[in-house]
Amino acid sequence: MSHILRFPDLALGELEQEVLETLWHDGALSPGEVHERVGAVRGISVNTVSSALKRLHGKGLLDREKVSHSYVYRAAITRAELQRQLIGAIASKFADEERSGLLAAFVDVAEAGGEDTLRKLEAMIAARLKEGDA
């Protein structure tokens, strides 16, 4: 039994993640084109890829446009916005009033990325503080 907390609207399977990454990288694609890039390598059918596209659309992560007899899909959300939503969902679920545990966990994650990551975080915080003063 898994002890991982899931956020149903934002939970993504491995195939869904790869499909979303492909659309972020390549732009709007048909199910066949997504299959060429993702499904063929995995040895899965176009139908399986189409199902993943439909699930992502249902979660609000993809937009689609009817072209001829099929749809063309594109990301409806940027990677950064998805990250914000995921972190926001976790923060609202687990943050205490002071958010100290959440902030400490975030700094730990940044620290694991190395000193450059910590310096980037420091610069981002300084920029936000400066914006607040303006």
MODELLER restraints for C-alpha pairs under 7 A, 6 or more apart:
rsr = mdl.restraints
at = mdl.atoms
rsr.add(forms.Gaussian(group=physical.xy_distance, feature=features.Distance(at['CA:9:A'], at['CA:59:A']), mean=5.73, stdev=0.5))
rsr.add(forms.Gaussian(group=physical.xy_distance, feature=features.Distance(at['CA:10:A'], at['CA:86:A']), mean=6.93, stdev=0.5))
rsr.add(forms.Gaussian(group=physical.xy_distance, feature=features.Distance(at['CA:16:A'], at['CA:52:A']), mean=5.71, stdev=0.5))
rsr.add(forms.Gaussian(group=physical.xy_distance, feature=features.Distance(at['CA:16:A'], at['CA:56:A']), mean=6.92, stdev=0.5))
rsr.add(forms.Gaussian(group=physical.xy_distance, feature=features.Distance(at['CA:19:A'], at['CA:38:A']), mean=6.81, stdev=0.5))
rsr.add(forms.Gaussian(group=physical.xy_distance, feature=features.Distance(at['CA:20:A'], at['CA:75:A']), mean=6.87, stdev=0.5))
rsr.add(forms.Gaussian(group=physical.xy_distance, feature=features.Distance(at['CA:23:A'], at['CA:74:A']), mean=5.98, stdev=0.5))
rsr.add(forms.Gaussian(group=physical.xy_distance, feature=features.Distance(at['CA:23:A'], at['CA:75:A']), mean=5.97, stdev=0.5))
rsr.add(forms.Gaussian(group=physical.xy_distance, feature=features.Distance(at['CA:24:A'], at['CA:75:A']), mean=6.24, stdev=0.5))
rsr.add(forms.Gaussian(group=physical.xy_distance, feature=features.Distance(at['CA:27:A'], at['CA:74:A']), mean=6.02, stdev=0.5))
rsr.add(forms.Gaussian(group=physical.xy_distance, feature=features.Distance(at['CA:28:A'], at['CA:72:A']), mean=6.19, stdev=0.5))
rsr.add(forms.Gaussian(group=physical.xy_distance, feature=features.Distance(at['CA:28:A'], at['CA:73:A']), mean=5.30, stdev=0.5))
rsr.add(forms.Gaussian(group=physical.xy_distance, feature=features.Distance(at['CA:28:A'], at['CA:74:A']), mean=4.32, stdev=0.5))
rsr.add(forms.Gaussian(group=physical.xy_distance, feature=features.Distance(at['CA:29:A'], at['CA:72:A']), mean=5.25, stdev=0.5))
rsr.add(forms.Gaussian(group=physical.xy_distance, feature=features.Distance(at['CA:29:A'], at['CA:73:A']), mean=5.45, stdev=0.5))
rsr.add(forms.Gaussian(group=physical.xy_distance, feature=features.Distance(at['CA:29:A'], at['CA:74:A']), mean=6.65, stdev=0.5))
rsr.add(forms.Gaussian(group=physical.xy_distance, feature=features.Distance(at['CA:30:A'], at['CA:71:A']), mean=6.11, stdev=0.5))
rsr.add(forms.Gaussian(group=physical.xy_distance, feature=features.Distance(at['CA:30:A'], at['CA:72:A']), mean=4.39, stdev=0.5))
rsr.add(forms.Gaussian(group=physical.xy_distance, feature=features.Distance(at['CA:30:A'], at['CA:73:A']), mean=6.13, stdev=0.5))
rsr.add(forms.Gaussian(group=physical.xy_distance, feature=features.Distance(at['CA:31:A'], at['CA:46:A']), mean=6.84, stdev=0.5))
rsr.add(forms.Gaussian(group=physical.xy_distance, feature=features.Distance(at['CA:31:A'], at['CA:49:A']), mean=6.70, stdev=0.5))
rsr.add(forms.Gaussian(group=physical.xy_distance, feature=features.Distance(at['CA:31:A'], at['CA:50:A']), mean=5.65, stdev=0.5))
rsr.add(forms.Gaussian(group=physical.xy_distance, feature=features.Distance(at['CA:32:A'], at['CA:46:A']), mean=6.39, stdev=0.5))
rsr.add(forms.Gaussian(group=physical.xy_distance, feature=features.Distance(at['CA:35:A'], at['CA:46:A']), mean=5.64, stdev=0.5))
rsr.add(forms.Gaussian(group=physical.xy_distance, feature=features.Distance(at['CA:35:A'], at['CA:49:A']), mean=6.05, stdev=0.5))
rsr.add(forms.Gaussian(group=physical.xy_distance, feature=features.Distance(at['CA:39:A'], at['CA:45:A']), mean=6.43, stdev=0.5))
rsr.add(forms.Gaussian(group=physical.xy_distance, feature=features.Distance(at['CA:39:A'], at['CA:46:A']), mean=6.85, stdev=0.5))
rsr.add(forms.Gaussian(group=physical.xy_distance, feature=features.Distance(at['CA:39:A'], at['CA:49:A']), mean=6.34, stdev=0.5))
rsr.add(forms.Gaussian(group=physical.xy_distance, feature=features.Distance(at['CA:56:A'], at['CA:62:A']), mean=5.78, stdev=0.5))
rsr.add(forms.Gaussian(group=physical.xy_distance, feature=features.Distance(at['CA:57:A'], at['CA:63:A']), mean=6.19, stdev=0.5))
rsr.add(forms.Gaussian(group=physical.xy_distance, feature=features.Distance(at['CA:61:A'], at['CA:75:A']), mean=6.11, stdev=0.5))
rsr.add(forms.Gaussian(group=physical.xy_distance, feature=features.Distance(at['CA:61:A'], at['CA:76:A']), mean=5.15, stdev=0.5))
rsr.add(forms.Gaussian(group=physical.xy_distance, feature=features.Distance(at['CA:61:A'], at['CA:77:A']), mean=5.77, stdev=0.5))
rsr.add(forms.Gaussian(group=physical.xy_distance, feature=features.Distance(at['CA:62:A'], at['CA:73:A']), mean=6.36, stdev=0.5))
rsr.add(forms.Gaussian(group=physical.xy_distance, feature=features.Distance(at['CA:62:A'], at['CA:74:A']), mean=5.54, stdev=0.5))
rsr.add(forms.Gaussian(group=physical.xy_distance, feature=features.Distance(at['CA:62:A'], at['CA:75:A']), mean=4.49, stdev=0.5))
rsr.add(forms.Gaussian(group=physical.xy_distance, feature=features.Distance(at['CA:62:A'], at['CA:76:A']), mean=4.53, stdev=0.5))
rsr.add(forms.Gaussian(group=physical.xy_distance, feature=features.Distance(at['CA:63:A'], at['CA:73:A']), mean=5.73, stdev=0.5))
rsr.add(forms.Gaussian(group=physical.xy_distance, feature=features.Distance(at['CA:63:A'], at['CA:74:A']), mean=5.39, stdev=0.5))
rsr.add(forms.Gaussian(group=physical.xy_distance, feature=features.Distance(at['CA:63:A'], at['CA:75:A']), mean=6.14, stdev=0.5))
rsr.add(forms.Gaussian(group=physical.xy_distance, feature=features.Distance(at['CA:63:A'], at['CA:76:A']), mean=5.25, stdev=0.5))
rsr.add(forms.Gaussian(group=physical.xy_distance, feature=features.Distance(at['CA:64:A'], at['CA:71:A']), mean=5.95, stdev=0.5))
rsr.add(forms.Gaussian(group=physical.xy_distance, feature=features.Distance(at['CA:64:A'], at['CA:72:A']), mean=5.43, stdev=0.5))
rsr.add(forms.Gaussian(group=physical.xy_distance, feature=features.Distance(at['CA:64:A'], at['CA:73:A']), mean=4.38, stdev=0.5))
rsr.add(forms.Gaussian(group=physical.xy_distance, feature=features.Distance(at['CA:64:A'], at['CA:74:A']), mean=6.29, stdev=0.5))
rsr.add(forms.Gaussian(group=physical.xy_distance, feature=features.Distance(at['CA:65:A'], at['CA:71:A']), mean=5.32, stdev=0.5))
rsr.add(forms.Gaussian(group=physical.xy_distance, feature=features.Distance(at['CA:65:A'], at['CA:72:A']), mean=5.30, stdev=0.5))
rsr.add(forms.Gaussian(group=physical.xy_distance, feature=features.Distance(at['CA:65:A'], at['CA:73:A']), mean=6.65, stdev=0.5))
rsr.add(forms.Gaussian(group=physical.xy_distance, feature=features.Distance(at['CA:66:A'], at['CA:72:A']), mean=6.41, stdev=0.5))
rsr.add(forms.Gaussian(group=physical.xy_distance, feature=features.Distance(at['CA:91:A'], at['CA:102:A']), mean=6.83, stdev=0.5))
rsr.add(forms.Gaussian(group=physical.xy_distance, feature=features.Distance(at['CA:95:A'], at['CA:102:A']), mean=5.86, stdev=0.5))
rsr.add(forms.Gaussian(group=physical.xy_distance, feature=features.Distance(at['CA:110:A'], at['CA:117:A']), mean=5.78, stdev=0.5))
rsr.add(forms.Gaussian(group=physical.xy_distance, feature=features.Distance(at['CA:110:A'], at['CA:118:A']), mean=5.67, stdev=0.5))
rsr.add(forms.Gaussian(group=physical.xy_distance, feature=features.Distance(at['CA:111:A'], at['CA:117:A']), mean=6.84, stdev=0.5))
rsr.add(forms.Gaussian(group=physical.xy_distance, feature=features.Distance(at['CA:111:A'], at['CA:118:A']), mean=5.85, stdev=0.5))
